[in-house]
Amino acid sequence: MKSLWVFHVNTGACNGCDIEILDVLTPYYDIERLGVKLVPTPRHAHALLVTGPLTRQAYHAAKMAYEAMPPKPRIVIAVGTCACSGGIFHDSYALRREYRESLEYPLKGGTSEFLPVHLYIPGCPRGQRKSSTALRSSKTSWRKKSGKGGSVRAPSFSRGRASTRG
């Protein structure tokens, strides 16, 4: 298998990052031709794409989606400032928190507080070029992690379209 299948979970976002993800799937950027496909169920996914701060209501859904994924490889991608660090909602009462006695607490609502994040894509909202490049690099790391081998060239951009041609 040469494609990276991605399942998207919105854990309380304002939908800015969700719209940017949909833009990457449109024919203008066409991330599917680069081998990244959005799937409707986590059982078929290799990567979990998380947007938004991790709210108390969405925590169990995100955890169940992560556990439903195949065991190897599991890649978690945090998209947007809210998923990376909690963003503007970092001190909200609605965020899921665990009180730990360590110097790193609190992480303030970031996805990495509860899921092992492999790739961070910060920005509010981050652009389509950054998203498509990061998803392409996550495909490369997936191939290395799963032992599929092969070399994958990073996409180059010309006039707003992603291209793998030299």
N, C-alpha and C positions, 0 to 999 in steps of 0.2 A: 504494500500500500504506500502510495507516494503523497497522499493528501493528508493534511491536518484537519481533523473535524473538530469544530468548536461549538460548545453550548454556551449560550449567553444567559446570565442571571443578573437581573436588576435588583439590587438590595437597598433601594430607597433613593435612587438618583432623581434628579430634576428632569431627566430625559434628554439633556444636552448631549451627553456621550452616546446615548442610544441612537440619536439621529445621526451622529457622526459615523457610528458603526454601520448604519444602513447606507450611508453615502459611500462607504468603502465597497459595499456589495453591489452598487449600481454599475451599469456598463461603463461609466466614465473611468472609474478606478479598477473595477472588475478583479477583485482579489481572488475570486474563484479560479481564474485562469492561472494564477500563481500557485494554486494548490491548497487554498484555505477555504473550507466549506462550513457554513453554519448549519447545524443539525437540530432537529426538534426535540431530541431526548438526550439526557446525559449518558444513557447506556451505550450510545454510539460515539461519544465524544472522547477525544484525546486531550482536549484543553477546556478549561472552564474560564470563560470571560466574564469578569465581575465588574459591574459599574455601580457607583453610589456608595455612600457610607453604610456600614453594616448595621442595620437597625435591628431592634429586638424582634420585630415581627418577621423580618426576612432571614434571620439567623438560621432557623431550623430548615427553611427551604434551601438555603445555600449549602448547609451541612448535608442534607439529604441528597442534593444534586452531586456534591463532591463524592459522597460515599457510593452513589449509583454508577459512577464512572468506572471503566475497566481499571484494574489495579496498576498496570504499567503501560505506558508512562502516563502519569497524571501531571498536567501542567496547569498552573493557575496564573491567569493574566489579570492584573488589576489595571483597569482603564479609567483615567480621570483622576483629578486631585482628590476627590471624595473617597474613591476606593483605595488610593495610596495612603492617605493620611487622615481622612475624615473631612478634609476641606473646610468650608465655611460652617459645616455642621459639627466640628470637632468637639464642641462643648454642649451638644444637644442632649436633652434628657432621653430622647428616643433611641440613642445608640446602644448597642450591645457592649457591655463591659464586663470584664472579670477582674476582680481585685487581686493582684499579686504583690508579694513583697519583693520587689526587685527595683533596680535603678532605672530600668527601661520603661516601667509603667508610668503614666498611661500612654499608650500608642494612639489614643484618641480616635477610635472608630475606624481605623484602617483595616483592610481585609486581612493583612498579615497577622493581625492579633489572633485570628482563629483558623486561618487556612495558610498552608505553606505557599507563598507567592513566589513564582519563578521569574516573572517579568512585570515591571512597572512601566506604565505609559502615563506620565503625569500631564496635566494641562486641564484647563477649564474653559470650554471644552477643547480638547486637543484636536489638531487638524487631521485631515484624511491622509496626507502624505506620511505624517508621523505614525499613524495607525497602520497603514499598509506596510511600511518598512518594519515596524515592530512585529506585526503578525508574520511577516516573511522570516524575520530572525527567530521567532518562536517556532516556526516550522523547522528551521535548521537545528535548533536545540532539541526539538522533538525527535528528529531523525538520529541525532547523536545519542540521545538518551535511550531510544528504543533499539539501537543497534542496527538500524536500517542501512547505514552507511551512505556513501555517495556524497558528492559535493554539490552544494547549492549556492548559486551566485546571488548576491544581494541585488535587489532591483535598482535600476537607475531611473531617474525621472526626466521626462522631456515634455514640456507643455502640459503639465498636470497629470499625465498618464504614467502609470508604472510600467516599466519595460525591463525585460531581462536581456535584451539585445545589446551587444557591445558597441 
